[in-house]
Each structure stands twice: as structure tokens, then as C-alpha cells.
Amino acid sequence: MKKPDPHTDYVRSSPCFFRLIRQAMAVVCLLVVALAALLPAPLLEPADLATVPNPSRAAWFLVWTQEVVSYSKQAVYGLLLLGLLFAVLPWLPRTRPARQARWLPADQRWVNALTLLTFGMIVTLTFVALYLRGENWVFGWFF
């Protein structure tokens, strides 16, 4: 039986493909710069100890960690453990290298599940912290 050639599963690239990527990157960069120039950043006023906002929230991309720690201060260890797990994931013994570049391959099922579950939890916790927490970090509907 003939051994399959591993190089036949790859998509060939050409200069046209890379020109397309470069043009798309240029358009996205120009769009981001234009939006940054036109729209103000969602920052609070300079800090003043006389008028501390209630609740005082972290930046929107870190507010999910503030939500986790609001349940228990020991929950930060779970966040650190999850970060460490993602950092060492390529070197875990049961992790095999992917044979093809595919979305959600079957041989990486538990890695896919862990990643999607973590992403869903981060999005949910961010939503809860931004929209369902009021004064003194009380839980409720504050739209």
C-alpha cells in the first residue's frame, strides 16, 4: 500500500494570495486609525479621591476577572491555573499535533471544548459585570 504524501493536503499559496492579505491588512489598519480619530475612547475622567465612582470597574477587557474575584478571593487561583493550562497545552502528553489546518478537528476535541467553554464563560462574565452589576456591586437589571 502506498504511503500518503503529507504535502498533498496543504493549500498552495501564490503571490496573489499574499497581495490580497496585504491589501486587506492595509484597509483594516486605515479603518482602525480613522475610527480612533473620529470616535473618542471610552475613558473615565481623571481620578479624584473626592468622587470615587461606585462601582469602580476595571477596563472592559478585564472586567470578567473582577467579576470572578467578586465571588471569592480564592477564585483568582482558578484563573491562574486556567492560564497555566493554556500556556502548557502544546506540551501536554495526550496532545497530538494537528495533521491539517481545520476548524475543530476531531482529534483535538477536548482542546476545542475547553477553549470554547472558556470563551463562553469570559463573554458571559463580561456581560454580567458590565450590565448586571449596580452600585456597591449589587446584582440586578441595570439597563
C-alpha positions in Angstrom: 0.0 0.0 0.0 1.3 3.4 -1.0 2.1 5.8 1.9 0.1 9.1 1.5 2.1 12.2 0.9 1.5 14.7 3.7 2.2 17.6 1.4 -0.9 17.0 -0.7 -3.3 18.2 2.0 -1.9 21.7 2.0 -3.3 24.6 0.0 -0.7 26.1 -2.3 -0.1 29.8 -1.9 0.9 32.3 -4.6 1.9 35.9 -4.6 -1.7 36.9 -5.5 -2.9 35.5 -2.2 -0.3 37.4 -0.2 -1.1 40.6 -2.1 -4.7 40.1 -1.1 -3.8 39.7 2.6 -1.6 42.8 2.5 -4.4 44.9 0.9 -6.9 43.7 3.5 -4.5 44.5 6.3 -3.9 48.0 4.9 -7.7 48.6 4.7 -8.3 47.3 8.3 -5.4 49.5 9.6 -6.7 52.6 7.9 -10.2 51.9 9.2 -9.0 51.4 12.7 -6.9 54.7 12.6 -9.9 56.6 11.1 -12.3 55.2 13.8 -9.7 56.1 16.5 -9.5 59.7 15.2 -13.3 60.1 14.9 -14.6 58.3 18.0 -13.5 59.2 21.5 -12.0 56.5 23.7 -14.5 55.3 26.4 -12.3 56.5 29.3 -13.4 58.0 32.6 -12.4 61.4 33.8 -9.1 61.7 35.7 -9.1 60.0 39.1 -10.3 62.1 42.0 -10.4 60.7 45.5 -13.3 63.0 46.4 -15.6 61.5 43.9 -14.8 57.8 43.5 -17.3 56.0 41.1 -19.4 53.3 42.5 -18.9 50.7 41.3 -15.3 51.2 40.3 -14.8 48.8 37.4 -11.8 47.5 35.6 -11.3 48.1 31.9 -13.9 46.3 29.8 -11.4 43.6 28.7 -10.5 42.8 32.3 -13.9 43.2 34.0 -14.6 39.5 33.8 -11.7 38.8 36.1 -13.2 41.4 38.5 -16.5 39.5 38.3 -14.8 36.2 39.2 -12.9 37.6 42.1 -16.1 39.3 43.4 -17.5 35.8 44.2 -14.4 34.7 46.2 -10.9 36.0 46.5 -9.5 32.4 46.1 -11.1 32.3 42.6 -8.0 34.1 41.3 -6.1 30.8 41.7 -8.6 29.2 39.3 -7.9 31.9 36.8 -4.1 31.4 37.2 -4.5 27.6 36.8 -6.6 28.1 33.7 -4.0 30.4 32.2 -1.2 28.0 33.1 -3.2 25.2 31.4 -3.5 27.1 28.2 0.2 28.1 28.3 1.4 24.4 28.6 -1.3 22.9 26.4 1.1 22.2 23.4 3.3 20.2 25.7 0.7 18.0 27.4 1.4 14.3 26.8 -2.0 13.5 25.2 -1.9 16.5 22.8 -1.0 15.4 19.3 0.0 18.0 16.7 -2.8 18.7 14.2 -2.5 16.9 10.9 -4.4 19.5 8.9 -5.4 23.1 9.4 -9.1 22.6 10.1 -11.8 24.2 12.3 -12.5 22.0 15.3 -10.8 18.8 14.2 -12.0 15.5 15.8 -8.6 14.6 17.2 -8.4 17.8 19.2 -11.9 17.5 20.6 -11.2 18.1 24.3 -8.9 21.1 23.5 -11.7 22.6 21.3 -14.3 22.0 24.0 -12.1 23.6 26.7 -11.3 26.6 24.5 -15.0 27.2 23.5 -16.2 26.8 27.1 -13.6 29.2 28.4 -14.5 31.8 25.7 -18.2 31.4 26.5 -17.6 31.9 30.2 -15.5 35.0 29.6 -18.2 36.6 27.4 -20.9 35.7 29.9 -18.9 37.1 32.9 -18.1 40.3 31.0 -21.8 40.8 30.2 -22.7 40.2 33.8 -20.1 42.6 35.2 -20.8 45.4 32.7 -24.6 45.3 32.6 -25.9 43.4 35.6 -23.9 45.0 38.4 -25.0 48.2 40.0 -24.0 50.4 43.0 -21.9 48.5 45.5 -21.6 45.7 43.0 -25.2 44.6 43.7 -26.6 42.1 41.2 -29.7 43.2 39.2 -31.1 44.5 35.9 -29.5 47.9 35.4 -30.0 48.6 31.7 
